[in-house]
């Protein structure tokens, strides 16, 4: 039980992340870039053609909805690649195991048939073996005198119905 708790805590500590000083610097740089962008769009909205004013206002309106994403390091990219490769690896493993299972089942069926045939041949050899089945002494049957049957004709009386 202690080992299980230790494993769960170790996994949680490896899977959780925390903001570092690098992330804070990234967030500050991102915020400064957003402020500069918004000022540039404001200048475009103040001066320029009607189309550029509309585009600048739309960009101000819809561009501010972007969320801040943390910088990604090599570990994150490796995990993403692993997430892409994992289904292919699992499917390849599953196909390989199913093929192996089919071969094993086929070999087992063949061994069973061979065993059945060997058993049937074994029984056949026991039946024809003179050691197991002893033949009785020959029996001589004397044919009796032939019986002659003479055909006899039986006369059946015919009864006439009364009128």
C-alpha positions, 0 to 999 in steps of 0.5 A: 500500500505504501508503494502505491501511494508513493507511486501515485505521489511521484506521478502527480509530482512529475505530471504537474507543472508550475510557473517559473520565472521564464513564464513570468518573463514570457507573460510580461513580453506578451502583454507588452506586445499586446499593448504595442499592437493595440496602440498601432491599431488605434493609430490606424483607426484614427487615420486612414481609409474607411476600410482600414478603420473598420479592419482596425476596429474589428482587429481590436474587438476580436484580437483581444480574445486570444489566450496566453499560451505558455512557451513549449519546451522540447518535453511538451513537443516530445509528449505531443509526438508521443501522443500521435505515435502511441495509437499507431504503436498500440494498433501495431502491437494489437495486430501482431498479438492477434496474428500470434494468437491466430497462429497458436490457435491454428497450431493447437487445432492441428495438434488436436486433430493429430492426437484424435487421429493417433487415438483412432489409429491406436484403437484400430490397431488394438482391435486387429491385434491378435493379442487383444482379441483372440479368434475363436476356433473355427466353427463348422456348421453342418447343413441340415437335410434340405426340406422340400415343401410341396405347394398346396392349393387351398380352396376358399369357399365363396359365400353368396350374399342373400338377396 
